[in-house]
Amino acid sequence: MATISSQQTHIPKTNNEKEEREDYETTYQKYSEALQTLPKERGWMSEHLVQYQGYWLSPKSALKGVLLVQHHFKARPTDIFLSANMKCGTTWLRTLMFATMNRSRYDFSSQAHPLLNTGPHGCFPFLDASIYQNYPINTNLDALPSPRLFATHIPYTLLPQSVTSSGCKFVYIWRDPKDVLTSLCHFSERIKHKEVTSLSLKEAFEMFCEGVSHYGPFWDHVLEYWKASLESPEKFLFLRYEDLKKEPSIYLKKLAEFMGQPFSLEEERYGVVQEIVKLCSFENLSNLEVNKTGVQWFSNELVVDNCKFFRKGKVGDWQNHLTDEMKERLDQITKQKFNGSGLNFGVSPK
Ligand code: PAP
């Protein structure tokens, strides 16, 4: 797979390709300039985070992805995006979406089902990284059949107009920020570069509250998608991890309907909904060989062991890590930020 440096040795063959190549070079130039000028803070898993258009991004992967998506991604009105801040349940929802969309193509009981062999992230692209994997960048994504599925952490206001103003649909998942923080702390510690100094829980907590986390501020990320969903409800399915955990079959049916692939009465009678829920359950996925030993190559800068996407898969694990003061402060921020929005986290799980 081509890296940025090998892209520089690619010889353009047509005028279009030449223009496209020049456009990419302009974007990479902008990227290099941005790296020099954007505000910087200490990172969680990368050395730094940089602040771009109000959001904190890892400079090597997320910022590059955002700029390339903003300038080069060609949306189709049939595209469906799975969007979320980090650690809100993308891995799980990705498998539910893939299994549902492809249920007539792959037999769940067969060992050949892609989810059993490729790992959750292999089944459809993580846009933020896929966009810069190959040159010419869009070719691979252009070759995907419609409706294309993409996962992204990109905040709503950082997406290009071609995505937000077309018919593209969004499945958005969010989660109690106390569990997000807990999950993010563990994940960062497990995947951070060796040279990056570990954050203590106290440091991570302060940074999270200040909005300095990957694709943070967390609350702004949720609120922007929420507000967009109020304006165009037909384009959004808003889900909470906790609800999905409690009643997976109910939300899976909503998801299938939203993606234009509702379950037929016959499918329901044959237990297809339950089969998908079981296939994508934490217990099943985390015990697969591919998820115990496999690796997901997102880009040269982003290679992650599949097992690191599976930790506990529980609601309320924050209780084992956060102090009462931390809980109070996070709940207070959530209450303040979501006040009047119609979003409500409800009662914290005991
Ligand atoms: P990402 O932002 O890196 O993509 P994401 O998949 O959104 O991560 O979130 C990871 C969380 O989902 C982990 O939560 P935890 O740390 O609190 O345990 C992970 O364990 C959980 N998770 C992964 N797969 C599943 C699943 N099939 N069912 C429920 N939770 C899951």
Residues whose N, C-alpha, C, O or C-beta is under 5 A from the ligand:
A	BS01	PAP	N85 M86 K87 C88 G89 T90 T91 W92 D179 S183 C280 S281 F282 L285 F309 F310 R311 K312 G313 K314
